[in-house]
Amino acid sequence: MRFREHPVAVLADIEGMLMQIAIHQLDQSALRFLWLADNQIQQYQFTRLIFGANCSPSCALYVFNHCAKEKSQQFPEALKAVRKHFYMDDYIQSHATEENACKAVLETKHCLQTGGFRLTKLVSNSSLVLNQIPPEDKDNQTDVVRVLGVKWTLEKDCFLMKPLTNFPKDASAYTQPVAVAAVAYLKTVPNLGTNVETCYLIGKCKVAPIKQISIPKLELETAVIGVHLLSTIMKESSFHITRSTIWTDSQVVLDWLSTTKKQPAVVANRLKEILASTGAYQ
C-alpha cells in the first residue's frame, strides 16, 4: 500500500541476501548434510544461511536490521527504509519528490554495502533517480516489472490487472457465495472543497467456508474484513486520515451491531471484534 502513496516509486532487490550472511563456526554443525560421491557417503556443512531453513528469514532480517542500525548516524534514511520498506530482500518505497528518492536510494545502497549487501535490479518511474544508479545495478530488461506479484508498467505508471473471464456456465454455481471481500477507497478533499478525488486504495478477499453458512453471517465476515483493512491503513499509511467510515448494505449486520440481545458465539465474537476497533460514528 505504501508503494504508491507518493508519485516517485522505487523498487530494488538484495542480491543473494541469504548467501551474504555467514554462520558462526560453532553453529555450522546444525547445517550438516550427507553427500554421495564415488559410492562414498561424505558429510558436509553449510557456512552460509540457506534457503529452506525455518530460521533463515528471521536470522537474515536480524542481520539486515543490525547493519542499518549500526550505520544509522551516517545513513539515517537507510534505517527508515530497512525497517519499513523492505519485504525480505525486496525494497519497495515511494517518495514525494525525486530529490528525496535519490537521497534515500543512495543512502540505503551505501549503507547496505558496508554489510556486504548489494542493492541491485533497481527500477523507478523517475529518470532522475535512475541516472544516479550505475548501469550494472539497474534492471533494464523490461518495461513491466512485478511488485510482490502484481504487474507494474513503468511507461504508463500503473498496475496491470488480468480480468477474470472464465465463469462457470451453470448459473446454479452462484447460489452459494464462493468468497467474501472488502474494498477501501481514499477520498481527498482540498481545503476549498473543490476537485474532490476518490481512488481505490486496497482490497482483501477470503474464500467462503466449505461448510455452507447463512448469507447474513457471510456479510458479517465481510464487515470484519473491512475493520481489519481500516486498522491496516491507519497503522501503515504515512498520510493523515481525518475521518473513516465503514459501509455495509446488510441490514441484518447493522441490527446485530445495535442490539444488546445475546447472540450465538460465532456472531457474538465477530461483533465484539468489530466494536472493539470502531466507534459509533463510523
C-alpha positions in Angstrom: 0.0 0.0 0.0 2.8 2.4 0.8 4.3 1.8 -2.6 2.1 4.3 -4.3 1.5 6.8 -1.5 3.8 9.3 -3.3 4.4 9.9 -7.1 8.1 8.7 -7.2 8.3 4.9 -6.8 11.4 2.8 -6.4 12.0 -0.9 -6.5 15.1 -2.9 -5.9 16.4 -6.3 -4.8 19.2 -7.5 -2.5 21.4 -9.8 -4.5 21.8 -13.2 -2.8 20.7 -11.9 0.5 21.0 -15.2 2.5 24.3 -16.1 1.0 25.8 -12.8 2.2 25.4 -13.9 5.8 28.0 -16.2 7.4 27.2 -18.8 10.0 29.2 -18.8 13.2 31.6 -21.8 13.2 30.0 -23.1 16.4 26.6 -23.3 14.8 27.6 -24.7 11.4 27.2 -28.3 12.6 23.4 -27.6 12.8 23.5 -27.3 9.0 25.2 -30.6 8.2 24.2 -32.8 5.3 25.2 -36.0 3.6 26.6 -36.2 0.1 27.1 -39.3 -2.0 30.3 -39.2 -4.2 32.2 -42.2 -5.7 29.9 -44.5 -3.7 31.1 -42.9 -0.5 28.8 -41.0 1.9 30.5 -37.8 2.9 29.5 -35.2 5.5 29.5 -31.5 4.8 28.1 -28.5 6.5 27.0 -25.1 5.2 28.9 -22.0 6.2 26.2 -19.6 5.0 22.4 -19.2 5.5 20.5 -21.5 3.3 17.1 -21.4 1.6 14.5 -23.7 3.1 15.6 -23.5 6.8 12.9 -22.2 9.0 15.3 -19.9 10.8 16.8 -18.3 7.7 14.3 -15.5 7.2 14.4 -14.3 10.8 18.2 -14.6 11.0 18.6 -12.7 7.8 16.3 -9.9 8.8 18.1 -9.6 12.2 21.5 -9.2 10.5 19.9 -6.8 7.9 18.4 -4.5 10.5 21.6 -4.7 12.7 23.6 -3.5 9.7 21.3 -0.5 9.1 21.2 0.3 12.9 25.0 0.3 13.2 25.2 3.0 10.4 22.1 5.0 11.4 24.1 8.1 12.4 25.8 8.2 8.9 22.8 6.9 6.9 19.5 7.9 8.8 17.4 7.4 5.6 18.7 3.9 5.2 17.5 2.9 8.7 14.0 4.1 7.9 14.0 2.2 4.6 15.2 -1.1 6.1 12.8 -1.0 9.0 9.7 -0.1 7.0 10.2 -0.5 3.2 11.7 -4.0 2.8 9.8 -7.2 2.3 12.6 -9.7 2.9 15.0 -8.9 0.1 12.6 -6.7 -1.9 13.0 -2.9 -1.5 9.7 -1.1 -2.2 9.3 2.6 -1.4 7.7 5.8 -2.8 8.7 9.4 -2.3 7.2 12.9 -2.6 10.0 14.3 -4.7 12.7 13.0 -7.0 15.3 14.6 -4.7 14.1 12.7 -1.7 14.1 9.5 -3.7 17.7 9.9 -4.9 18.8 10.6 -1.3 17.1 7.6 0.2 18.2 5.2 -2.5 21.8 6.3 -2.5 22.0 6.2 1.4 20.3 2.8 1.5 22.6 1.4 -1.2 25.8 2.7 0.5 24.7 1.7 4.0 23.9 -1.9 2.9 27.2 -2.1 1.1 29.0 -1.7 4.4 27.4 -5.0 5.5 28.1 -6.9 2.3 24.6 -6.4 0.8 24.3 -5.2 -2.8 21.2 -3.3 -3.8 20.6 -4.2 -7.4 17.9 -4.6 -10.1 16.8 -1.1 -9.3 13.6 0.2 -11.1 11.9 3.6 -10.9 9.4 5.7 -12.7 11.8 8.6 -12.4 14.6 9.1 -14.9 16.4 11.4 -12.4 16.6 8.5 -9.9 17.8 6.0 -12.5 20.6 8.4 -13.6 22.1 8.3 -10.1 22.5 4.5 -10.3 25.3 2.6 -12.0 24.1 0.7 -15.1 25.1 -2.7 -13.6 22.7 -2.1 -10.7 19.6 -1.3 -12.9 17.0 -3.6 -14.3 16.8 -2.5 -17.9 15.3 -5.7 -19.3 11.7 -4.8 -19.4 9.1 -2.1 -19.0 6.8 -4.3 -16.9 8.0 -5.5 -13.5 6.4 -7.3 -10.7 5.7 -5.7 -7.3 5.2 -8.5 -4.9 3.4 -10.5 -7.7 1.5 -7.5 -9.2 2.5 -6.3 -12.6 3.5 -2.6 -12.8 4.2 -0.9 -16.1 6.8 1.9 -15.9 5.7 3.6 -19.2 2.1 4.2 -18.1 2.9 4.1 -14.4 0.0 1.9 -13.5 -0.8 -1.7 -12.3 -1.9 -4.3 -14.8 -4.8 -6.5 -13.8 -6.0 -9.5 -15.7 -9.8 -9.7 -15.7 -11.5 -12.9 -14.7 -13.4 -14.3 -17.7 -13.6 -18.0 -17.0 -17.0 -18.1 -15.3 -19.0 -21.4 -14.8 -21.8 -21.8 -17.3 -24.1 -23.3 -14.7 -25.9 -20.4 -13.1 -26.7 -22.6 -10.0 -23.0 -22.3 -9.1 -23.7 -18.9 -7.7 -26.4 -19.9 -5.3 -23.8 -20.0 -2.5 -21.0 -17.3 -2.4 -17.5 -18.6 -3.0 -15.7 -15.6 -1.4 -16.2 -12.6 0.8 -14.4 -9.3 0.2 -14.0 -5.7 1.3 -12.5 -2.7 -0.5 -11.1 0.5 0.8 -11.2 3.8 -1.1 -9.4 7.0 -0.2 -11.2 10.3 -0.7 -9.2 13.5 -0.8 -10.8 16.9 -0.2 -8.8 20.1 -0.7 -9.2 23.0 1.7 -11.5 24.8 -0.8 -13.7 21.8 -1.2 -13.2 21.5 -5.0 -11.7 18.9 -7.1 -12.6 16.1 -4.8 -10.9 12.8 -5.8 -11.6 9.2 -4.8 -9.3 6.3 -5.6 -9.0 2.6 -4.9 -6.6 2.0 -2.0 -6.6 -1.6 -1.0 -8.8 -4.7 -1.1 -8.9 -8.1 0.5 -10.9 -11.2 0.0 -11.3 -14.6 1.6 -12.6 -17.9 0.4 -16.0 -18.6 1.9 -16.1 -21.6 4.3 -16.7 -25.0 2.7 -19.5 -25.6 5.2 -22.5 -23.7 4.0 -23.5 -20.8 6.3 -26.1 -18.1 6.0 -25.8 -15.0 3.9 -26.0 -12.7 6.9 -23.1 -14.4 8.6 -21.0 -14.1 5.4 -21.9 -10.4 5.4 -20.8 -10.1 9.0 -17.5 -11.8 8.0 -17.1 -9.1 5.3 -17.6 -6.4 7.9 -14.8 -7.9 9.9 -12.5 -7.9 6.9 -13.4 -4.2 6.4 -12.4 -3.4 10.0 -9.1 -5.2 9.5 -8.4 -3.2 6.4 -9.1 0.0 8.2 -6.8 -1.0 11.0 -4.0 -1.8 8.5 -4.5 1.5 6.7 -4.4 3.6 9.9 -1.3 1.8 11.0 0.8 1.6 7.8 -0.1 4.8 5.9 2.0 7.9 6.3 -0.7 10.4 5.4 -3.2 11.9 7.9 -6.7 10.5 7.7 -9.3 12.8 9.3 -12.3 10.6 9.0 -13.1 6.9 8.2 -16.4 5.2 7.5 -17.2 1.5 7.1 -20.1 0.8 4.8 -22.3 -2.2 4.6 -25.7 -2.7 2.9 -26.6 -5.6 5.2 -29.5 -4.5 7.5 -29.0 -7.7 9.5 -25.4 -6.8 10.3 -26.4 -3.3 11.3 -29.1 -4.7 13.6 -26.7 -7.1 15.2 -24.3 -4.2 15.9 -27.0 -2.1 17.5 -28.7 -4.8 19.6 -27.9 -5.9 23.2 -29.5 -9.3 22.8 -27.4 -12.3 23.3 -26.2 -13.8 20.0 -24.7 -17.2 19.0 -21.0 -17.5 19.8 -19.9 -17.1 16.1 -21.9 -13.9 15.7 -21.0 -12.5 19.1 -17.3 -13.0 18.7 -17.3 -11.1 15.4 -19.5 -8.3 16.7 -17.1 -7.9 19.6 -14.1 -7.7 17.2 -15.8 -5.0 15.2 -17.0 -2.9 18.1 -13.5 -3.1 19.8 -11.9 -1.5 16.7 -14.6 1.0 15.7 -16.8 3.8 17.1 -20.4 4.6 16.6 -19.6 7.5 14.4 -18.0 5.1 11.8 
